[in-house]
Amino acid sequence: MSDTIPDKNYFRIGEVSKILEVEPYVVRYWESEFKTVQPVRTRSDQRLYRKKDVDELLTIRNLLYKEMFTIAGAKKRLAHMKREASSQRDETYQRLVEVKKGLQKIKKILG
């Protein structure tokens, strides 16, 4: 299975299914089950997946096929992963705020 996403902004469902190595109907099913995958629709009602959608679908595929989660289990794991990522962003932001305060104190002392 190839986990590399070509350098493009949008992908049609056929391209996504080749990247994921699953049939297009599987991609459509996952889209219906996992609300975090939301492709853009063209006027002719074709799905255009963004890189973030393809990345999310790769994660879903790995949870289902490699880690052997059920659909419900994969949903819970994805939610947990998103909470962890959000928590890490919050911690990083707080560290940056502290660094900024420290630099401002140094600037005040020097200047």
N, C-alpha and C positions, 0 to 999 in steps of 0.2 A: 504494500500500500504506500502510495506517495503522499507525503504530508507537505509538499511544497505547493504554494499557491503562485501561479504566474503573476507577473507584475502588470495587472490590469485593474481598472476601477469596477467594471461590471462583468458578470458572467451569465451566460444563458444556462438553462437547466441541463442541457446536454453536456456542457463543459463542466458544470459542477458534478454531475453524476460520474464523469470520467475521472475527475480529481479524487472523488470519494471512492471510486470503484464500486458503485452501487447503481441500480437501475433508477431512472428518473421518477418512477412512482414511489420509490423509497424516500427520495428527497422531498417529494410533495407530502408524503405521510409525516415525515419528521417535521416539516414546516407546520403542519396542522397540529402536531402534538407539542412542539416546543415553540412557544410564542415569542422567544427571543430572536427567532429567524423570521425576518420580515422583508422579503424581496420587494423591490419596486416593480410596479406594473406599468407596462407601456400602453399606449392607446389601443394597440391590438391585443391587449391582455396577456402579453408574454411576461414571464417572470425574469427580472434582472437582479441577480444576487450581488451584493457588495462584498468586498474582501472580508469585512467583519462577519457577514452571514456565512461565508465559506469557512472561515476560521471556526465559528461556532458549530457548524455542521461537522467539521473534522473532529472537534472535541466530542460531539455527540456520537459520532461513529466509533471513536476510540472507547468511549464509555460502554457502548452497547456491544461492540464486537471484540475488543481486546480485554476489557475489564469485566465483561459479561454482566453488566447491570441490566435490570429490566427497564422498561420505559419509565415507570414510576421512580425507580431507584436513580436513574440517570437525571430525572428532573430534580430530585432532592440534592443529588451531588452537584449539579450545575448551580443551584441556588446557594449551596454551601460555598462553592468556589467563588461565586460573585461576592458573597459577604466577606470572605477572606481577603479578596482583592481590594474591596472597598475599605476594609479595616487597615490594610497595609498602606493605601493611599493616604488615609487620615493620619497614620503615624508618621509617614514621610512628610506630610504637610506640616505637622506639629514640629518636627525636627528642623525643618527649614525656617519656621517662624522663630524658633529659639536661636538658630544661627544668625538670622537677620538681626535680632535684638542684640546679640553679642557683638556683631560687627558694628552696629550703631553705637554701642558703648565705647568700643575701641576708637571709632571715628571721633566721638566726643572728647575722649581723652587726648587724642593726637591733635585735635584741632581747632 
